[in-house]
Amino acid sequence: MITSMIAAMGKNRVIGKNNQLMWHLPEEMQYFKDTTLGHHIIMGRKTFDAHPKALPGRTSVIITQDPHYVTPPKCIAKDSIASALDLPKKMAKPKLLSLVAPKSMLKPSTWSTAFI
């Protein structure tokens, strides 16, 4: 399994505002689609909720602390990055796993327990 992080980041390290991208660059959006299509993507609940539905052709893994969160079709809810990273390990064929995350999920402390 390949685990990757994918983000469009400005020179000042900004990746978004109010759960939206800071810009719309068609080439970047196409790269994101080509890279993640057919694979799992991990994102926080607020990032997911900012979109009207799951991204087509991908399985969205939503990190949430809400045990009552109801996921739409083709989505999976997990309570941590570590539990989300375990999903592809249970599949017959390794897949690419991409993290699409807000700044709070990109902190090293968030990831430290995921790779132990």
Contacts in CASP RR format, 6 or more apart in sequence:
PFRMAT RR
TARGET T0000
AUTHOR 0000-0000-0000
METHOD contacts of the structure
MODEL  1
MITSMIAAMGKNRVIGKNNQLMWHLPEEMQYFKDTTLGHHIIMGRKTFDA
HPKALPGRTSVIITQDPHYVTPPKCIAKDSIASALDLPKKMAKPKLLSLV
APKSMLKPSTWSTAFI
1 88 0 8 1.000
1 89 0 8 1.000
1 94 0 8 1.000
1 95 0 8 1.000
1 96 0 8 1.000
1 97 0 8 1.000
2 94 0 8 1.000
2 95 0 8 1.000
2 96 0 8 1.000
2 97 0 8 1.000
3 85 0 8 1.000
3 96 0 8 1.000
3 97 0 8 1.000
3 98 0 8 1.000
3 99 0 8 1.000
4 35 0 8 1.000
4 96 0 8 1.000
4 97 0 8 1.000
4 98 0 8 1.000
4 99 0 8 1.000
5 98 0 8 1.000
5 99 0 8 1.000
5 101 0 8 1.000
5 106 0 8 1.000
6 32 0 8 1.000
6 35 0 8 1.000
6 36 0 8 1.000
6 98 0 8 1.000
6 99 0 8 1.000
6 100 0 8 1.000
7 15 0 8 1.000
7 100 0 8 1.000
7 101 0 8 1.000
7 106 0 8 1.000
8 15 0 8 1.000
8 21 0 8 1.000
8 22 0 8 1.000
8 23 0 8 1.000
8 25 0 8 1.000
8 28 0 8 1.000
9 15 0 8 1.000
10 22 0 8 1.000
14 22 0 8 1.000
15 21 0 8 1.000
15 22 0 8 1.000
15 102 0 8 1.000
15 103 0 8 1.000
16 22 0 8 1.000
16 102 0 8 1.000
19 46 0 8 1.000
19 47 0 8 1.000
19 49 0 8 1.000
19 50 0 8 1.000
19 102 0 8 1.000
20 50 0 8 1.000
35 96 0 8 1.000
35 98 0 8 1.000
36 55 0 8 1.000
36 58 0 8 1.000
36 96 0 8 1.000
36 98 0 8 1.000
36 100 0 8 1.000
37 57 0 8 1.000
37 58 0 8 1.000
38 57 0 8 1.000
38 58 0 8 1.000
38 59 0 8 1.000
38 95 0 8 1.000
39 58 0 8 1.000
39 59 0 8 1.000
39 95 0 8 1.000
39 96 0 8 1.000
39 97 0 8 1.000
39 98 0 8 1.000
40 58 0 8 1.000
40 59 0 8 1.000
40 60 0 8 1.000
40 61 0 8 1.000
40 87 0 8 1.000
40 88 0 8 1.000
40 95 0 8 1.000
40 96 0 8 1.000
40 97 0 8 1.000
40 98 0 8 1.000
41 55 0 8 1.000
41 58 0 8 1.000
41 59 0 8 1.000
41 60 0 8 1.000
41 61 0 8 1.000
41 97 0 8 1.000
41 98 0 8 1.000
41 99 0 8 1.000
41 100 0 8 1.000
42 61 0 8 1.000
42 63 0 8 1.000
42 81 0 8 1.000
42 84 0 8 1.000
42 85 0 8 1.000
42 97 0 8 1.000
42 98 0 8 1.000
42 99 0 8 1.000
42 100 0 8 1.000
42 101 0 8 1.000
43 60 0 8 1.000
43 61 0 8 1.000
43 62 0 8 1.000
43 63 0 8 1.000
43 99 0 8 1.000
43 100 0 8 1.000
43 101 0 8 1.000
44 62 0 8 1.000
44 63 0 8 1.000
44 64 0 8 1.000
44 101 0 8 1.000
44 102 0 8 1.000
44 105 0 8 1.000
45 62 0 8 1.000
45 63 0 8 1.000
45 64 0 8 1.000
45 66 0 8 1.000
45 69 0 8 1.000
46 102 0 8 1.000
47 100 0 8 1.000
47 101 0 8 1.000
47 102 0 8 1.000
48 54 0 8 1.000
48 60 0 8 1.000
48 62 0 8 1.000
48 75 0 8 1.000
53 72 0 8 1.000
54 60 0 8 1.000
54 72 0 8 1.000
54 73 0 8 1.000
54 74 0 8 1.000
54 75 0 8 1.000
57 74 0 8 1.000
58 74 0 8 1.000
59 74 0 8 1.000
59 75 0 8 1.000
59 76 0 8 1.000
60 74 0 8 1.000
60 75 0 8 1.000
60 76 0 8 1.000
61 75 0 8 1.000
61 76 0 8 1.000
61 77 0 8 1.000
61 78 0 8 1.000
61 84 0 8 1.000
61 87 0 8 1.000
62 69 0 8 1.000
62 71 0 8 1.000
62 75 0 8 1.000
62 76 0 8 1.000
62 77 0 8 1.000
62 78 0 8 1.000
63 78 0 8 1.000
63 79 0 8 1.000
63 80 0 8 1.000
63 81 0 8 1.000
63 84 0 8 1.000
63 105 0 8 1.000
64 77 0 8 1.000
64 78 0 8 1.000
64 79 0 8 1.000
65 79 0 8 1.000
67 79 0 8 1.000
69 77 0 8 1.000
71 77 0 8 1.000
76 84 0 8 1.000
76 87 0 8 1.000
78 84 0 8 1.000
78 87 0 8 1.000
80 113 0 8 1.000
80 114 0 8 1.000
81 99 0 8 1.000
81 105 0 8 1.000
81 110 0 8 1.000
81 111 0 8 1.000
81 113 0 8 1.000
81 114 0 8 1.000
82 113 0 8 1.000
82 114 0 8 1.000
84 97 0 8 1.000
85 97 0 8 1.000
85 114 0 8 1.000
87 97 0 8 1.000
88 94 0 8 1.000
88 95 0 8 1.000
88 97 0 8 1.000
99 105 0 8 1.000
99 106 0 8 1.000
104 110 0 8 1.000
END
